[in-house]
Amino acid sequence: MNHVSRRSLMKGGLVSAGLSLLTKGRFSEALAAPVPQVGGRAEEELYNAKGLPGGGQLEIRMTTSALNPDLDLVEVADRMSPFNPESWFTEWNRVAEKNQQIAENFEKESLKVSANEFYYRAARFYQRAVIYLPEADSRMLPTFHKLIEAYNSAWRMVRPPYERLEIPYEGNTLPAYFTKPRGPAGQRYPVLYAFGGADSGLVGGGFGAYTARGIAYLWVDGPGQGIPLRLKHMYAPPDSERVAKAVIDFLVSRPDVDSNRIGILGMSIGGYTAPRCASGDSRIKACATNSGAYNLHDDIFEYYPPIRERLRWLSGAKDFADAGKKMAEFTMEGRADKIECPMFIGYRKDDRVMDPQGAYQLYQAATKSQRTMVEGLGHDVGHERPSPFRPDIIADWFAKQFGTAS
């Protein structure tokens, strides 16, 4: 093994910074495996244009796959021109409007359950349509309002499976939803505080893996995301622990939350935000990331130039030069070694959006944390592509940390 190079390890798909891809389905053994000193990036799979910013990458997020049982998604994949912003918006907006019309017809017939389903689908498709529209695009706000209207209409039809909340934050509020497992009155549950990244939006889902494991789930759209960014002009601060403090203050005030078992999960740019929060609030007892990051200037602003306009917008910068300076403040330097809770760091060795090396830097620097790295948990090409079956390993990891695994 001493003669096997880092690159050959990656090409062989054996390990990348510590864990196998669980090909034998043995999660407990994988988590117990030692973490060798291996970096994260599969360079041969990423860079076809050496020397160009971001490896000369296109806006690769604007693709989708026809390998899906949902016929609307198959239709979008069939009609859409890849890497084309206009085609992306047109096709997702078209299926959103189609589903909204179907929902309205069901509502007229008082078929509320079906109306809920199609309003919710419309909201999800409007979210896909608007997700990459820049601040200055005249379609951005109208489409975003359609998203909110469809989402609200869905939960006018039936009772939502979660509480819809507004969490106080620095004189304003952050939209959120909260759901918990079934249990006796008065029971306190461990809770996961979760959020996404630059393209996040508050269209509920994803909580079932946690409530099934006995964990309550709070999803929050923070500053720089969704409603706070587009409607309230609330920009993302580099010191994310400010946001976490407000959210955790809210959580510990609830009679159904176990204040000694609070976890945090961040995805995409949240792969920076979650560890930053954990570095500044000891009430966080477990932290996980999907696309872990160390410094957003290096790990995404320089690594993936197509996202610079969104980063400029969400940080409140006036131009790209200003955005670059602001992004340099989003760093774990001097912070990572303050994280004392266990940490799960997910990444993809072929991630085109977030540099996998940032996840490895985070792992190396967080010396006081009992930490684990898992390859295969990052940005993928083709948003609607079904994943091969594998356990929800992040949810399982939190269940182990909180003692709810059975």
ROLOLO-448944 format. One record per residue: residue in one letter; x, y, z negated of N, C-alpha, C in turn. Coordinates in steps of 0.1 Angstrom, whole numbers, padded with zeros to 4 digits, always signed. Example, Ala and Ser with C-alpha at 12.3 -4.5 7.8 and 13.67 -1.06 7.14 Angstrom:
REM residues 2
a+0132-0057-0078+0123-0045-0078+0132-0033-0078s+0128-0022-0071+0137-0011-0071+0129+0000-0079
This chain:
REM residues 406
m+0008-0012+0000+0000+0000+0000+0009+0013+0000n+0021+0012-0005+0029+0023-0006+0033+0028+0008h+0032+0019+0018+0036+0022+0032+0024+0027+0040v+0012+0027+0034+0000+0031+0042-0001+0047+0041s-0003+0053+0052-0004+0068+0052-0018+0072+0048r-0019+0085+0044-0032+0091+0041-0041+0090+0053r-0036+0093+0064-0044+0093+0076-0049+0079+0080s-0040+0069+0078-0045+0056+0081-0055+0051+0071l-0054+0055+0059-0065+0052+0049-0078+0058+0054m-0078+0070+0058-0091+0077+0062-0096+0070+0075k-0087+0067+0085-0092+0061+0097-0097+0047+0094g-0092+0041+0085-0097+0027+0081-0109+0028+0073g-0113+0040+0068-0125+0041+0061-0125+0034+0047l-0113+0033+0042-0112+0025+0029-0115+0034+0017v-0108+0045+0015-0111+0054+0005-0107+0068+0009s-0113+0078+0003-0109+0092+0005-0111+0099-0008a-0101+0102-0015-0101+0108-0028-0109+0100-0038g-0108+0087-0038-0111+0079-0050-0122+0069-0049l-0132+0070-0040-0143+0060-0041-0145+0054-0027s-0149+0042-0026-0153+0036-0014-0167+0041-0010l-0172+0038+0002-0185+0042+0005-0195+0032+0001l-0192+0024-0010-0201+0015-0016-0207+0005-0006t-0198+0000+0003-0202-0010+0013-0207-0023+0007k-0203-0026-0006-0208-0038-0013-0220-0034-0022g-0224-0021-0022-0235-0018-0030-0233-0018-0045r-0220-0018-0049-0217-0019-0063-0213-0006-0069f-0223+0002-0073-0221+0016-0077-0213+0016-0090s-0215+0007-0100-0208+0008-0112-0193+0005-0110e-0190-0005-0102-0176-0008-0099-0169+0004-0092a-0177+0010-0083-0171+0021-0075-0168+0033-0084l-0177+0036-0094-0174+0047-0103-0163+0044-0112a-0160+0031-0115-0149+0028-0124-0136+0027-0117a-0136+0029-0103-0123+0028-0096-0114+0040-0098p-0101+0037-0099-0092+0049-0101-0092+0058-0089v-0089+0071-0091-0089+0081-0081-0074+0084-0077p-0070+0079-0065-0056+0081-0061-0054+0095-0056q-0042+0100-0054-0039+0113-0050-0040+0113-0035v-0052+0114-0030-0055+0114-0016-0063+0127-0012g-0059+0134-0001-0067+0146+0002-0080+0142+0009g-0087+0153+0014-0100+0151+0018-0103+0152+0033r-0094+0158+0041-0098+0161+0054-0093+0151+0065a-0102+0147+0073-0099+0138+0085-0096+0147+0097e-0084+0152+0098-0081+0162+0107-0083+0158+0122e-0080+0146+0125-0082+0141+0139-0096+0141+0143e-0105+0140+0134-0120+0140+0138-0125+0154+0138l-0118+0164+0133-0123+0178+0132-0118+0187+0143y-0105+0187+0145-0100+0198+0153-0096+0194+0167n-0104+0199+0176-0101+0197+0190-0095+0209+0197a-0093+0220+0189-0088+0232+0194-0079+0238+0184k-0067+0233+0182-0057+0238+0172-0054+0252+0175g-0054+0260+0164-0050+0274+0164-0062+0283+0166l-0073+0278+0169-0085+0287+0170-0092+0287+0157p-0099+0298+0154-0106+0299+0141-0116+0287+0140g-0115+0281+0128-0124+0270+0126-0122+0258+0135g-0110+0257+0142-0108+0246+0151-0116+0248+0164g-0120+0260+0167-0128+0262+0179-0142+0256+0179q-0147+0254+0167-0160+0248+0165-0172+0256+0170l-0181+0250+0176-0194+0256+0180-0203+0257+0167e-0214+0264+0169-0225+0264+0158-0231+0250+0158i-0224+0241+0152-0228+0227+0153-0240+0224+0145r-0245+0233+0136-0257+0230+0128-0269+0230+0137m-0269+0236+0149-0281+0236+0157-0282+0224+0167t-0282+0213+0160-0285+0200+0167-0294+0192+0159t-0301+0183+0165-0309+0173+0158-0310+0160+0165s-0315+0150+0159-0314+0137+0165-0328+0131+0167a-0329+0124+0178-0342+0117+0182-0344+0104+0174l-0334+0100+0167-0335+0087+0159-0343+0090+0146n-0356+0091+0148-0365+0094+0137-0379+0090+0140p-0386+0084+0130-0399+0079+0133-0410+0090+0134d-0406+0103+0130-0415+0114+0131-0415+0119+0146l-0427+0118+0152-0428+0122+0166-0425+0136+0169d-0429+0145+0159-0425+0159+0161-0410+0161+0162l-0403+0154+0154-0388+0156+0153-0382+0150+0166v-0388+0139+0171-0384+0133+0184-0386+0143+0195e-0397+0150+0195-0401+0160+0205-0391+0171+0205v-0388+0176+0192-0378+0187+0191-0365+0183+0197a-0360+0171+0193-0347+0167+0198-0347+0165+0213d-0358+0161+0219-0359+0159+0233-0359+0173+0241r-0366+0183+0235-0367+0195+0242-0356+0206+0240m-0350+0204+0228-0341+0215+0224-0327+0214+0231s-0322+0226+0234-0308+0226+0240-0298+0227+0228p-0289+0218+0226-0280+0218+0215-0272+0231+0214f-0269+0235+0202-0260+0247+0200-0266+0260+0205n-0279+0260+0208-0285+0272+0214-0295+0278+0204p-0292+0290+0199-0300+0296+0188-0314+0299+0193e-0316+0303+0206-0329+0306+0211-0338+0293+0212s-0332+0283+0217-0339+0270+0219-0342+0264+0205w-0333+0265+0195-0335+0261+0182-0348+0267+0176f-0348+0280+0177-0360+0288+0171-0373+0284+0178t-0372+0284+0192-0384+0282+0200-0390+0268+0197e-0382+0258+0196-0388+0244+0195-0393+0242+0180w-0385+0246+0170-0390+0244+0157-0403+0253+0154n-0403+0265+0159-0415+0274+0157-0427+0268+0164r-0425+0262+0176-0436+0256+0183-0442+0244+0175v-0434+0235+0170-0440+0224+0162-0446+0229+0149a-0441+0240+0144-0446+0246+0131-0460+0251+0134e-0462+0258+0145-0475+0264+0149-0485+0253+0152k-0480+0242+0158-0489+0231+0161-0494+0225+0148n-0485+0222+0139-0490+0216+0126-0499+0225+0118q-0496+0238+0119-0505+0248+0112-0519+0248+0118q-0520+0247+0131-0533+0246+0137-0540+0233+0133i-0533+0222+0133-0540+0210+0128-0544+0211+0114a-0536+0217+0105-0540+0219+0091-0552+0228+0090e-0553+0238+0098-0565+0247+0097-0577+0240+0101n-0576+0231+0111-0588+0223+0116-0592+0214+0104f-0583+0207+0098-0587+0199+0087-0593+0207+0075e-0588+0219+0073-0594+0227+0062-0608+0230+0065k-0611+0234+0078-0625+0237+0082-0634+0226+0080e-0629+0213+0080-0637+0201+0078-0637+0197+0064s-0631+0205+0055-0630+0202+0041-0622+0190+0038l-0613+0186+0047-0604+0174+0044-0591+0179+0038k-0592+0182+0025-0581+0190+0019-0568+0182+0018v-0569+0169+0016-0556+0162+0015-0548+0162+0028s-0555+0160+0039-0549+0160+0052-0544+0175+0055a-0553+0184+0052-0548+0198+0054-0536+0201+0046n-0535+0197+0034-0523+0198+0026-0510+0193+0033e-0512+0181+0038-0501+0174+0045-0496+0182+0057f-0505+0187+0065-0501+0194+0077-0496+0209+0074y-0502+0215+0064-0497+0228+0060-0483+0227+0055y-0480+0216+0048-0467+0214+0042-0457+0211+0053r-0461+0203+0063-0453+0200+0075-0450+0214+0082a-0460+0222+0084-0458+0235+0090-0448+0243+0083a-0449+0243+0070-0439+0251+0062-0425+0246+0064r-0423+0233+0064-0410+0227+0066-0405+0230+0080f-0413+0230+0090-0409+0234+0104-0406+0249+0105y-0414+0257+0099-0411+0271+0099-0397+0274+0092q-0395+0266+0082-0382+0267+0075-0370+0264+0084r-0372+0253+0092-0362+0250+0102-0360+0261+0113a-0372+0267+0117-0371+0278+0127-0364+0290+0122v-0366+0294+0110-0361+0307+0105-0347+0305+0098i-0343+0293+0096-0331+0291+0087-0318+0298+0092y-0317+0299+0105-0304+0305+0110-0306+0319+0117l-0319+0324+0116-0321+0338+0121-0314+0348+0113p-0306+0357+0119-0299+0367+0111-0308+0378+0105e-0303+0385+0096-0311+0396+0090-0317+0406+0100a-0309+0409+0110-0314+0419+0120-0324+0414+0130d-0326+0401+0131-0335+0395+0141-0350+0399+0138s-0357+0405+0147-0370+0410+0145-0380+0398+0141r-0376+0386+0145-0385+0375+0142-0383+0369+0128m-0372+0373+0121-0369+0367+0108-0379+0368+0098l-0383+0381+0095-0393+0383+0084-0407+0377+0087p-0412+0380+0099-0425+0374+0103-0426+0359+0101t-0415+0353+0106-0415+0338+0105-0413+0333+0091f-0406+0341+0083-0404+0337+0069-0417+0339+0062h-0425+0349+0065-0438+0351+0059-0448+0339+0063k-0447+0335+0075-0455+0323+0080-0451+0311+0071l-0438+0309+0069-0434+0298+0060-0441+0299+0047i-0440+0310+0040-0446+0312+0027-0461+0310+0027e-0467+0315+0038-0482+0314+0039-0486+0299+0040a-0478+0292+0049-0481+0277+0051-0479+0270+0038y-0468+0273+0031-0465+0266+0018-0476+0269+0008n-0480+0281+0006-0490+0285-0003-0504+0278+0001s-0507+0277+0014-0519+0271+0018-0519+0256+0015a-0507+0250+0016-0507+0235+0013-0511+0233-0001w-0507+0241-0011-0510+0239-0025-0523+0246-0029r-0530+0253-0020-0544+0257-0022-0553+0245-0021m-0548+0235-0012-0557+0224-0009-0557+0213-0020v-0546+0211-0026-0545+0201-0037-0536+0206-0048r-0537+0200-0059-0528+0205-0070-0514+0201-0067p-0504+0211-0068-0490+0207-0066-0485+0198-0076p-0475+0190-0071-0469+0179-0080-0458+0185-0090y-0458+0198-0091-0449+0205-0100-0454+0219-0104e-0448+0224-0114-0451+0238-0118-0444+0248-0110r-0451+0258-0105-0444+0269-0097-0441+0280-0107l-0429+0284-0107-0424+0293-0118-0418+0306-0112e-0416+0316-0121-0408+0328-0118-0399+0329-0130i-0386+0328-0129-0377+0328-0140-0371+0342-0141p-0372+0349-0152-0366+0362-0154-0351+0362-0152y-0347+0373-0144-0333+0374-0141-0329+0389-0138e-0323+0395-0147-0317+0408-0146-0328+0418-0140g-0339+0419-0147-0350+0428-0143-0358+0424-0131n-0356+0412-0126-0364+0406-0115-0367+0392-0118t-0372+0384-0109-0375+0370-0111-0370+0362-0100l-0367+0349-0103-0362+0339-0093-0373+0328-0092p-0378+0326-0079-0388+0315-0078-0382+0301-0080a-0390+0293-0086-0386+0279-0089-0398+0270-0090y-0395+0257-0090-0405+0247-0094-0399+0237-0104f-0407+0232-0112-0403+0223-0123-0412+0211-0123t-0407+0199-0124-0415+0187-0126-0408+0178-0135k-0415+0169-0142-0410+0160-0152-0416+0146-0151p-0410+0136-0157-0415+0123-0157-0428+0122-0165r-0436+0112-0163-0447+0110-0171-0443+0105-0185g-0449+0109-0195-0445+0105-0208-0455+0111-0219p-0453+0107-0231-0462+0112-0242-0460+0126-0244a-0471+0133-0249-0471+0147-0252-0460+0149-0263g-0453+0160-0261-0442+0164-0271-0429+0158-0268q-0428+0150-0257-0415+0144-0254-0406+0154-0247r-0393+0154-0251-0383+0163-0245-0375+0154-0235y-0373+0160-0223-0366+0153-0213-0352+0159-0209p-0343+0151-0205-0331+0157-0199-0335+0164-0186v-0328+0174-0182-0333+0181-0170-0321+0184-0161l-0324+0183-0148-0314+0187-0138-0318+0201-0132y-0309+0210-0132-0311+0223-0126-0304+0222-0112a-0312+0223-0101-0306+0221-0088-0309+0233-0079f-0300+0234-0068-0302+0245-0059-0294+0241-0046g-0296+0248-0035-0289+0246-0023-0279+0257-0020g-0277+0260-0008-0266+0269-0004-0272+0281+0004a-0264+0284+0015-0267+0296+0023-0281+0295+0030d-0284+0282+0033-0296+0280+0041-0308+0275+0032s-0307+0277+0019-0317+0271+0010-0330+0278+0012g-0341+0271+0008-0354+0277+0007-0363+0269-0002l-0372+0276-0008-0381+0269-0019-0393+0262-0012v-0390+0251-0006-0401+0242-0001-0399+0229-0008g-0407+0226-0018-0405+0216-0028-0403+0202-0022g-0395+0195-0029-0392+0181-0026-0379+0176-0032g-0376+0164-0031-0363+0159-0036-0363+0155-0051f-0374+0157-0058-0374+0155-0072-0377+0141-0076g-0382+0133-0067-0387+0119-0071-0376+0110-0076a-0364+0112-0070-0352+0103-0074-0349+0106-0089y-0352+0118-0094-0348+0121-0107-0359+0118-0117t-0372+0122-0114-0382+0118-0123-0384+0103-0125a-0381+0096-0114-0382+0081-0115-0371+0076-0124r-0361+0083-0127-0350+0079-0136-0351+0086-0149g-0363+0092-0152-0365+0098-0165-0359+0112-0167i-0357+0119-0156-0350+0132-0157-0360+0143-0151a-0362+0153-0159-0370+0165-0153-0361+0172-0143y-0368+0179-0134-0361+0185-0123-0365+0200-0121l-0356+0209-0120-0359+0223-0118-0351+0227-0105w-0358+0231-0095-0352+0237-0083-0354+0252-0083v-0343+0259-0081-0343+0274-0081-0338+0280-0069d-0344+0290-0063-0339+0298-0053-0332+0310-0060g-0319+0311-0059-0312+0321-0066-0309+0333-0057p-0302+0343-0063-0297+0354-0055-0289+0350-0042g-0292+0356-0031-0286+0352-0019-0293+0340-0011q-0304+0336-0016-0312+0325-0010-0326+0329-0008g-0333+0322+0002-0347+0322+0003-0354+0336+0001i-0364+0335-0008-0372+0347-0012-0363+0358-0018p-0355+0355-0028-0347+0365-0034-0339+0373-0024l-0333+0367-0014-0325+0374-0004-0334+0382+0006r-0344+0375+0012-0351+0381+0023-0362+0391+0018l-0368+0389+0007-0378+0398+0002-0375+0407-0009k-0364+0403-0017-0361+0411-0028-0347+0418-0027h-0339+0414-0017-0326+0420-0014-0317+0417-0026m-0318+0405-0032-0309+0401-0043-0297+0393-0037y-0285+0398-0039-0274+0392-0033-0266+0383-0043a-0259+0373-0037-0253+0363-0046-0240+0369-0052p-0239+0368-0066-0227+0372-0073-0217+0361-0073p-0204+0365-0072-0193+0355-0073-0193+0348-0087d-0197+0356-0098-0197+0350-0111-0211+0343-0113s-0213+0332-0107-0226+0325-0107-0231+0321-0121e-0222+0321-0130-0226+0318-0144-0236+0328-0149r-0237+0340-0144-0247+0350-0148-0261+0344-0144v-0262+0338-0133-0275+0332-0129-0278+0320-0138a-0268+0312-0140-0270+0300-0148-0275+0304-0162k-0269+0314-0168-0273+0318-0181-0288+0321-0182a-0294+0328-0172-0308+0332-0172-0316+0319-0170v-0312+0310-0161-0320+0298-0159-0320+0289-0171i-0308+0287-0177-0307+0278-0189-0314+0284-0201d-0313+0297-0202-0321+0304-0213-0335+0300-0212f-0340+0300-0199-0354+0297-0197-0357+0282-0200l-0348+0273-0196-0350+0259-0198-0350+0256-0213v-0341+0261-0221-0340+0257-0235-0352+0263-0243s-0359+0272-0237-0371+0278-0244-0383+0269-0242r-0382+0259-0233-0394+0250-0231-0394+0238-0241p-0406+0235-0246-0407+0224-0256-0405+0210-0250d-0405+0209-0236-0404+0196-0230-0390+0194-0225v-0380+0202-0228-0366+0201-0223-0357+0197-0235d-0349+0187-0233-0338+0184-0243-0326+0193-0240s-0324+0203-0248-0314+0213-0246-0300+0207-0246n-0298+0195-0252-0285+0188-0252-0282+0180-0240r-0292+0179-0231-0289+0171-0219-0294+0179-0206i-0286+0189-0203-0289+0198-0191-0278+0195-0181g-0282+0192-0169-0272+0190-0158-0274+0200-0147i-0264+0201-0138-0265+0211-0127-0260+0204-0114l-0267+0207-0103-0264+0201-0090-0265+0212-0080g-0254+0214-0072-0253+0223-0062-0250+0217-0048m-0256+0221-0038-0254+0215-0024-0249+0226-0015s-0240+0222-0006-0234+0232+0004-0226+0242-0004i-0230+0255-0002-0223+0265-0010-0225+0263-0025g-0236+0257-0028-0238+0253-0042-0227+0244-0047g-0219+0238-0038-0208+0230-0042-0197+0239-0049y-0197+0252-0047-0189+0261-0054-0197+0266-0067t-0210+0270-0064-0218+0276-0075-0219+0267-0087a-0222+0255-0085-0225+0246-0097-0212+0245-0106p-0200+0242-0100-0189+0241-0109-0186+0255-0115r-0188+0266-0108-0185+0279-0114-0195+0281-0126c-0207+0277-0125-0217+0278-0136-0212+0269-0147a-0207+0257-0144-0203+0248-0155-0190+0253-0162s-0183+0261-0155-0171+0267-0161-0174+0278-0171g-0186+0283-0171-0190+0295-0179-0201+0292-0189d-0207+0280-0189-0218+0278-0198-0217+0264-0204s-0213+0263-0216-0211+0250-0223-0223+0242-0225r-0235+0248-0222-0248+0241-0224-0250+0231-0212i-0242+0233-0201-0242+0223-0190-0234+0211-0194k-0240+0199-0194-0234+0187-0199-0230+0178-0188a-0234+0181-0176-0230+0172-0164-0231+0181-0152c-0222+0180-0142-0222+0188-0130-0219+0179-0118a-0227+0181-0108-0224+0174-0095-0225+0183-0083t-0218+0180-0073-0218+0188-0061-0220+0179-0049n-0226+0185-0038-0226+0179-0025-0219+0189-0016s-0207+0186-0011-0198+0195-0005-0191+0204-0015g-0183+0197-0024-0176+0205-0034-0167+0215-0027a-0164+0226-0035-0156+0237-0029-0148+0244-0040y-0137+0250-0036-0129+0257-0046-0128+0272-0044n-0128+0276-0031-0127+0291-0028-0135+0293-0015l-0146+0300-0016-0154+0302-0004-0148+0309+0007h-0138+0318+0005-0131+0324+0016-0124+0314+0024d-0117+0305+0018-0109+0295+0026-0118+0284+0030d-0127+0279+0021-0134+0267+0024-0145+0268+0033i-0150+0280+0036-0161+0281+0045-0160+0294+0054f-0157+0305+0048-0156+0318+0056-0146+0317+0067e-0134+0311+0064-0123+0310+0074-0125+0296+0081y-0129+0286+0074-0130+0273+0080-0141+0272+0091y-0152+0279+0089-0164+0278+0098-0169+0291+0102p-0163+0298+0111-0166+0312+0115-0181+0314+0119p-0188+0304+0125-0202+0307+0128-0211+0311+0117i-0207+0308+0104-0215+0312+0093-0212+0325+0087r-0203+0332+0093-0198+0345+0087-0210+0355+0085e-0219+0356+0095-0229+0366+0094-0238+0363+0082r-0241+0350+0080-0250+0347+0068-0242+0350+0055l-0229+0347+0055-0222+0350+0043-0221+0365+0040r-0220+0373+0051-0220+0388+0050-0233+0392+0044w-0244+0386+0049-0258+0390+0044-0260+0386+0030l-0257+0374+0026-0260+0369+0013-0251+0375+0002s-0240+0380+0006-0231+0387-0004-0233+0402-0004g-0242+0407+0005-0244+0422+0005-0233+0430+0011a-0225+0424+0019-0213+0431+0025-0218+0439+0037k-0210+0449+0040-0214+0458+0051-0210+0453+0065d-0198+0445+0065-0193+0440+0077-0185+0428+0074f-0179+0422+0085-0171+0410+0083-0159+0412+0074a-0152+0423+0076-0141+0426+0068-0144+0427+0053d-0155+0434+0050-0160+0435+0036-0164+0421+0031a-0171+0413+0040-0175+0400+0036-0163+0391+0032g-0152+0392+0040-0141+0384+0037-0135+0387+0023k-0135+0400+0020-0130+0405+0007-0140+0399-0004k-0153+0400-0002-0162+0395-0012-0161+0380-0014m-0159+0373-0003-0159+0359-0004-0146+0354-0011a-0136+0362-0011-0124+0359-0018-0126+0359-0034e-0137+0366-0038-0140+0366-0052-0147+0354-0056f-0153+0346-0047-0160+0334-0050-0149+0323-0051t-0143+0322-0062-0132+0313-0064-0132+0306-0078m-0127+0294-0078-0126+0286-0090-0112+0288-0096e-0103+0296-0090-0090+0298-0096-0091+0304-0110g-0085+0298-0119-0085+0303-0133-0098+0299-0140r-0107+0292-0133-0120+0288-0138-0121+0272-0139a-0116+0265-0129-0118+0251-0129-0114+0244-0141d-0103+0248-0147-0098+0241-0159-0106+0245-0172k-0116+0253-0170-0125+0256-0181-0137+0246-0182i-0139+0238-0171-0150+0228-0170-0146+0216-0179e-0155+0214-0189-0152+0203-0198-0162+0192-0197c-0173+0194-0190-0183+0184-0188-0179+0174-0177p-0184+0162-0177-0182+0153-0166-0186+0159-0152m-0179+0156-0142-0182+0162-0129-0181+0151-0118f-0191+0152-0109-0192+0143-0097-0190+0152-0085i-0180+0150-0077-0176+0159-0066-0178+0151-0053g-0189+0154-0046-0192+0148-0033-0186+0156-0022y-0182+0150-0011-0177+0157+0001-0177+0147+0013r-0175+0152+0025-0173+0144+0037-0160+0147+0043k-0152+0137+0047-0139+0139+0052-0140+0145+0066d-0152+0144+0073-0153+0150+0086-0163+0162+0086d-0164+0169+0074-0174+0180+0073-0169+0191+0082r-0178+0196+0090-0175+0207+0100-0178+0221+0094v-0185+0221+0083-0190+0234+0077-0182+0238+0065m-0179+0229+0056-0172+0231+0044-0159+0223+0044d-0148+0230+0042-0135+0223+0042-0134+0212+0031p-0132+0199+0035-0131+0189+0024-0120+0191+0015q-0109+0198+0019-0098+0201+0011-0102+0209-0002g-0112+0217+0000-0117+0225-0012-0122+0216-0023a-0129+0205-0019-0134+0196-0029-0122+0189-0036y-0112+0186-0029-0100+0180-0035-0093+0190-0044q-0092+0203-0040-0086+0213-0048-0093+0214-0062l-0107+0214-0061-0115+0214-0073-0112+0203-0082y-0111+0191-0076-0108+0179-0083-0095+0180-0090q-0084+0185-0083-0071+0186-0089-0071+0196-0100a-0078+0207-0099-0077+0218-0109-0086+0216-0121a-0096+0208-0120-0105+0206-0132-0100+0196-0141t-0089+0198-0147-0081+0188-0155-0088+0184-0168k-0097+0192-0173-0103+0189-0186-0116+0181-0184s-0120+0179-0172-0133+0173-0168-0130+0158-0165q-0139+0149-0170-0138+0135-0165-0146+0135-0152r-0138+0134-0141-0144+0137-0128-0142+0125-0118t-0151+0125-0109-0152+0114-0099-0154+0121-0085m-0148+0116-0075-0150+0120-0061-0156+0109-0053v-0166+0113-0044-0173+0103-0036-0173+0109-0021e-0168+0102-0012-0168+0106+0002-0182+0102+0008g-0186+0111+0018-0199+0108+0025-0210+0117+0020l-0208+0127+0011-0218+0135+0006-0215+0150+0009g-0218+0154+0022-0215+0167+0026-0224+0171+0038h-0219+0180+0046-0227+0185+0058-0226+0174+0069d-0237+0172+0076-0237+0162+0087-0242+0170+0099v-0239+0164+0111-0245+0169+0123-0258+0162+0126g-0268+0170+0130-0281+0163+0132-0289+0162+0120h-0296+0173+0116-0302+0174+0103-0313+0164+0100e-0319+0159+0111-0330+0150+0108-0326+0135+0110r-0313+0132+0111-0309+0119+0113-0311+0111+0101p-0318+0099+0102-0319+0091+0090-0306+0086+0085s-0303+0086+0072-0291+0080+0066-0293+0065+0065p-0282+0058+0066-0283+0043+0063-0286+0041+0048f-0293+0030+0045-0297+0028+0032-0285+0028+0022r-0286+0035+0012-0277+0035+0001-0284+0040-0012p-0280+0036-0023-0287+0041-0035-0285+0056-0036d-0294+0063-0043-0292+0077-0046-0281+0078-0057i-0269+0079-0053-0258+0077-0063-0256+0089-0072i-0260+0101-0067-0259+0113-0076-0270+0112-0087a-0282+0108-0083-0292+0106-0093-0288+0095-0103d-0283+0084-0098-0278+0074-0107-0267+0079-0116w-0258+0087-0111-0247+0092-0119-0253+0101-0131f-0263+0110-0128-0269+0118-0138-0276+0109-0148a-0283+0098-0143-0290+0089-0153-0280+0083-0163k-0268+0080-0158-0258+0074-0167-0253+0085-0177q-0251+0097-0172-0246+0107-0181-0257+0110-0192f-0269+0110-0188-0280+0113-0198-0286+0101-0206g-0281+0089-0202-0285+0077-0209-0299+0073-0206t-0304+0077-0194-0317+0072-0189-0317+0060-0180a-0305+0056-0176-0303+0045-0166-0308+0032-0174s-0315+0024-0166-0320+0011-0172-0316+0000-0163
